[in-house]
């Protein structure tokens, strides 16, 4: 009996020696590829200044590597191999024993496990894999058709392909929403929710409800507080959008013309006025320009005016595009790209973007293209 007690006591000492202290982590990784023995593995974190910052570097020995350190709260980190520095394996760095089974062929197919948040991270990737694979497959199979349609200016085919691709994307979005709602304690949801908030495809009220349902510790983390800041920015943008919604009077603005003179919206007003946000580097904008030119040439004498607002930075490229595309209407720009003040005031986040105004400056339509735009303009002119 005494020998048994001594053995049990010795076992308890061994267990206590291997147990990690509070806030300590140990990441144990395995790699089957023997050629990586003696090579480095890098643990990195996100940095506001440099993008990624190395936290630790260890060497693979006998197909294994180990990182050790402390973590006061969970945070997203990345593991990369010396020979494949651009391929990153995501993990949630947190206290506890984390296990990585590294797939050197496709690092995204590696397995993270061992702690609650890494188990959840791997669960998340497995659930999203079906949708990501379908999107990749669709893109691969339809890229030739998209390129051909782009070269021919076949907007109908381009719109069809984009619509089908976006439909799979909406399924992926729904799966992300379900994961956040079903796993309020999973830290990965901070980054899933950031993506959902950033996409601005969902109502702010729904996003806030999802955020409030997260575990308190997650909301109080650095990443969690960043989501709260994102809501403030979105609400400010929504205020701007409300000012330029259909039925509102379009806010006046002014900026330099290509000739260096100042022109305002009021200067360019006609019986019908189109405000056209575009840029020389925007391929969809340039593809739509022939349609706008044809419409303008037909309807300008009947009262249609256009004022183009470019999100260019290069004056030369802007002026060349105006000449090359034969855009004979009014043009202005502060040449500040996405920092264009007029674009910010009008809540522009993608181009081309259009606003159709009546003779009183009231916004009667937004973001119409091709025949739809022409039909709306003719409808107003005939009133």
C-alpha positions in Angstrom: 0.0 0.0 0.0 2.8 2.4 0.9 4.5 1.8 -2.5 1.1 2.5 -4.3 0.7 5.8 -2.4 4.3 6.8 -3.2 3.6 6.0 -6.9 0.4 8.1 -6.8 2.2 11.0 -5.1 5.0 10.9 -7.8 2.3 10.9 -10.5 0.7 13.9 -9.0 4.0 15.8 -9.0 4.5 15.0 -12.7 1.0 16.2 -13.5 1.5 19.4 -11.5 4.9 20.0 -13.2 3.2 19.8 -16.7 0.3 22.0 -15.8 0.5 25.5 -17.2 0.3 28.5 -14.9 -2.5 31.1 -15.3 -2.2 33.1 -18.6 0.4 30.7 -20.0 0.1 29.1 -23.4 1.9 26.2 -25.1 1.4 25.6 -28.8 2.5 22.2 -29.9 2.6 21.7 -33.7 3.3 18.6 -35.7 4.5 18.5 -39.4 4.6 15.2 -41.4 7.0 16.6 -44.0 10.5 15.6 -42.9 12.2 18.1 -45.2 11.0 20.8 -42.8 13.1 19.6 -39.9 15.6 22.3 -39.0 13.4 25.0 -40.7 11.8 27.9 -38.8 8.2 28.3 -37.9 7.1 31.9 -37.2 4.3 33.0 -34.8 2.9 36.5 -35.8 0.3 39.0 -34.6 -1.4 41.9 -36.3 0.3 45.2 -36.1 -1.3 48.6 -36.8 2.0 49.9 -38.2 3.5 47.0 -40.2 0.5 44.7 -40.8 2.1 41.6 -39.2 4.7 41.4 -36.5 6.8 38.4 -35.5 6.1 37.3 -31.9 8.4 34.2 -31.8 10.4 31.9 -34.0 11.2 28.3 -33.3 12.7 25.4 -35.2 11.1 22.2 -36.3 12.7 19.2 -34.7 11.7 15.6 -35.4 8.5 16.9 -37.0 7.5 19.0 -34.0 7.7 22.6 -32.9 6.6 24.3 -29.6 5.8 27.9 -28.8 5.5 29.0 -25.2 4.5 32.4 -23.7 1.7 34.3 -21.9 -1.6 35.7 -23.1 -3.8 37.8 -20.9 -6.8 37.7 -23.3 -7.5 35.8 -26.5 -6.3 37.3 -29.8 -5.9 36.3 -33.4 -2.4 35.1 -34.3 -0.8 33.5 -37.3 1.7 30.7 -37.9 3.7 30.5 -41.1 6.5 28.3 -42.3 10.0 29.6 -43.3 9.6 28.2 -46.9 6.0 29.5 -47.3 5.9 32.9 -45.5 2.8 34.2 -47.3 0.6 31.2 -46.3 -0.8 31.7 -42.8 -2.4 29.3 -40.4 -4.8 31.2 -38.1 -5.2 30.4 -34.4 -6.6 32.0 -31.3 -3.7 32.7 -28.9 -5.0 32.1 -25.4 -3.9 30.4 -22.2 -3.8 26.7 -22.3 -2.4 23.9 -24.4 -3.0 24.4 -28.2 -2.4 21.7 -30.7 -1.7 22.4 -34.4 -1.6 19.6 -37.0 0.0 21.4 -40.0 -1.0 20.5 -43.5 2.0 21.7 -45.6 0.2 21.2 -48.9 -2.7 23.5 -48.0 -2.0 25.3 -44.8 -5.7 26.4 -44.6 -6.6 22.7 -44.2 -4.5 22.4 -41.0 -6.3 21.6 -37.7 -6.3 23.9 -34.6 -7.5 22.3 -31.4 -6.9 21.9 -27.6 -8.6 25.0 -26.2 -12.2 26.1 -26.4 -11.6 29.0 -28.9 -9.3 27.0 -31.2 -11.8 24.1 -31.2 -14.4 26.6 -32.2 -12.1 28.2 -34.8 -11.7 24.8 -36.5 -15.4 24.1 -36.3 -16.1 27.5 -38.0 -13.7 26.7 -40.8 -15.3 23.3 -41.4 -18.8 24.8 -41.5 -17.7 27.6 -44.0 -15.6 25.3 -46.2 -18.6 24.1 -48.3 -19.5 27.6 -49.3 -16.0 28.8 -49.9 -15.3 25.8 -52.0 -18.5 26.4 -54.1 -17.5 30.1 -54.6 -14.0 29.1 -55.7 -15.3 26.5 -58.0 -17.9 28.9 -59.6 -15.2 31.6 -60.0 -12.8 29.1 -61.6 -15.4 27.7 -64.0 -16.8 31.1 -65.0 -13.8 33.4 -65.2 -13.3 32.8 -68.9 -16.9 33.7 -69.6 -16.6 36.8 -67.5 -13.5 37.9 -69.3 -15.1 37.3 -72.7 -18.2 39.3 -71.6 -16.0 42.1 -70.3 -14.1 42.3 -73.6 -17.3 42.4 -75.6 -19.0 44.9 -73.3 -21.7 42.3 -72.6 -23.1 43.8 -69.4 -26.1 41.4 -69.4 -23.9 38.3 -69.1 -21.6 40.1 -66.6 -24.6 41.0 -64.4 -25.9 37.4 -64.7 -22.6 35.8 -63.6 -22.2 38.4 -60.8 -25.7 37.7 -59.6 -25.1 33.9 -59.4 -21.8 34.4 -57.6 -23.4 36.8 -55.1 -26.1 34.3 -54.4 -23.6 31.8 -53.1 -22.0 34.7 -51.2 -25.4 35.3 -49.5 -25.6 31.7 -48.4 -22.1 32.1 -46.9 -23.3 35.2 -45.1 -26.3 33.4 -43.7 -24.0 30.6 -42.4 -21.8 33.2 -40.7 -24.8 34.8 -39.1 -26.0 31.4 -37.8 -22.5 30.6 -36.4 -22.3 34.0 -34.5 -25.8 33.5 -33.0 -25.2 29.9 -32.0 -21.7 30.4 -30.5 -21.8 33.7 -28.4 -18.7 32.6 -26.3 -16.5 31.9 -29.4 -13.8 34.5 -29.8 -13.6 33.9 -33.6 -17.0 35.7 -33.7 -15.3 39.0 -33.2 -13.7 38.7 -36.6 -16.8 37.1 -38.2 -18.9 40.0 -36.9 -16.3 42.6 -38.0 -16.6 41.2 -41.6 -20.4 41.3 -41.4 -20.4 44.9 -40.0 -17.8 46.0 -42.6 -19.9 44.5 -45.5 -22.8 46.8 -44.5 -25.2 44.4 -46.2 -27.2 43.8 -43.0 -29.3 46.2 -40.9 -27.4 47.9 -38.1 -30.1 46.8 -35.6 -29.6 43.1 -36.5 -25.8 43.5 -36.2 -26.1 45.3 -32.9 -28.3 42.6 -31.5 -25.7 39.9 -32.5 -23.0 42.0 -30.9 -24.9 42.5 -27.6 -25.5 38.7 -27.4 -21.7 38.0 -27.4 -20.0 37.1 -24.1 -19.1 40.2 -22.0 -15.4 39.3 -22.0 -15.4 39.3 -25.8 -17.2 42.7 -26.0 -14.7 44.2 -23.5 -11.6 42.9 -25.5 -9.6 45.2 -27.8 -11.2 43.6 -30.8 -14.7 43.7 -29.3 -14.4 47.5 -28.7 -13.3 48.0 -32.3 -16.7 46.6 -33.4 -18.4 49.2 -31.2 -16.4 51.9 -32.9 -17.5 50.5 -36.3 -21.1 51.0 -35.4 -20.5 54.7 -34.7 -18.9 55.1 -38.1 -21.8 53.2 -39.8 -24.4 55.4 -38.1 -22.6 58.5 -39.3 -22.6 57.1 -42.9 -26.3 56.3 -42.6 -26.9 59.9 -41.7 -25.2 61.0 -44.8 -27.1 58.5 -46.9 -30.4 59.8 -45.5 -29.5 63.2 -46.8 -29.3 61.9 -50.3 -32.2 59.5 -50.3 -34.8 59.5 -53.0 -37.2 62.5 -52.5 -34.5 64.7 -50.9 -33.0 67.8 -52.5 -29.5 67.0 -53.6 -26.9 68.9 -51.5 -25.0 71.5 -53.5 -21.3 71.1 -54.0 -18.4 72.6 -55.9 -15.0 71.5 -57.1 -12.4 72.3 -59.8 -13.0 71.5 -63.5 -10.3 70.0 -65.7 -9.5 73.6 -66.7 -9.0 74.7 -63.1 -12.3 76.7 -62.7 -14.8 76.1 -59.9 -18.1 74.6 -60.8 -21.1 73.8 -58.6 -24.0 71.5 -58.9 -26.3 74.6 -59.4 -24.1 75.6 -62.3 -24.7 72.3 -64.1 -28.5 71.9 -63.4 -30.8 71.1 -66.3 -34.4 70.0 -66.7 -33.0 66.6 -65.7 -29.5 66.3 -64.2 -27.4 63.2 -63.6 -24.7 63.2 -61.0 -22.2 60.6 -62.2 -19.5 59.3 -59.8 -16.8 57.6 -61.8 -13.0 57.3 -62.3 -10.6 56.7 -65.2 -9.4 53.5 -63.5 -12.9 52.1 -63.0 -13.5 49.5 -65.7 -17.3 49.2 -65.1 -17.5 53.0 -65.4 -15.6 53.1 -68.6 -17.7 50.2 -70.0 -20.9 52.1 -69.2 -19.6 55.4 -70.7 -20.7 54.6 -74.3 -24.3 54.1 -73.1 -24.2 57.4 -71.3 -22.6 59.2 -74.3 -25.4 57.9 -76.6 -28.1 59.0 -74.1 -26.5 62.4 -73.6 -26.2 63.1 -77.3 -29.8 62.2 -77.9 -31.4 64.0 -74.9 -29.1 66.9 -74.0 -31.0 69.2 -76.4 -34.2 68.3 -74.6 -32.9 69.3 -71.2 -30.6 66.6 -69.9 -27.4 67.7 -68.2 -24.7 65.6 -66.6 -22.0 66.5 -64.1 -19.3 63.9 -63.7 -17.4 63.6 -60.4 -14.2 61.7 -60.7 -12.5 59.7 -57.9 -9.2 60.0 -59.8 -5.9 61.2 -58.2 -4.0 61.8 -61.4 -5.2 64.8 -63.4 -3.6 63.5 -66.6 -5.4 60.2 -66.4 -8.7 62.0 -65.6 -8.5 64.4 -68.6 -7.3 61.6 -71.0 -10.3 59.4 -70.0 -12.7 62.3 -70.6 -11.2 62.9 -74.1 -10.9 59.2 -75.0 -14.5 58.4 -74.0 -15.9 61.6 -75.6 -17.5 62.7 -72.4 -18.6 66.2 -73.5 -20.6 67.1 -70.3 -19.4 69.0 -67.2 -16.7 67.4 -65.0 -15.3 68.3 -61.6 -12.9 66.6 -59.1 -10.7 67.4 -56.1 -8.5 64.5 -57.3 -8.5 62.9 -53.8 -9.6 59.4 -54.9 -11.9 57.8 -52.2 -11.3 60.9 -50.0 -13.2 63.0 -52.5 -15.4 65.2 -50.2 -18.4 65.1 -52.5 -18.3 61.3 -52.6 -18.2 61.2 -48.8 -21.1 63.7 -48.6 -23.1 61.5 -50.9 -22.2 58.2 -49.1 -20.4 56.7 -52.2 -18.6 53.5 -51.4 -18.6 51.9 -54.9 -18.6 53.3 -58.5 -20.2 53.8 -60.9 -22.9 55.5 -58.9 -25.5 57.8 -60.3 -28.2 60.2 -58.9 -31.0 61.5 -61.2 -32.4 64.9 -60.3 -35.5 66.7 -61.5 -35.5 70.4 -62.4 -35.9 71.4 -58.7 -32.8 69.4 -57.7 -34.9 66.6 -56.1 -33.4 63.1 -56.2 -35.8 60.9 -58.1 -33.6 57.9 -58.8 -30.3 56.4 -57.9 -27.8 53.9 -59.3 -29.6 53.3 -62.6 -27.6 52.1 -65.7 -28.1 51.5 -69.4 -31.7 51.3 -70.6 -33.1 51.8 -67.1 -31.3 55.1 -66.7 -32.4 56.3 -70.2 -36.0 55.3 -69.6 -36.1 57.3 -66.3 -34.5 60.4 -67.9 -37.1 60.3 -70.8 -39.9 59.8 -68.3 -39.0 63.0 -66.4 -38.3 65.0 -69.6 -41.8 64.1 -70.9 -43.6 65.3 -67.7 
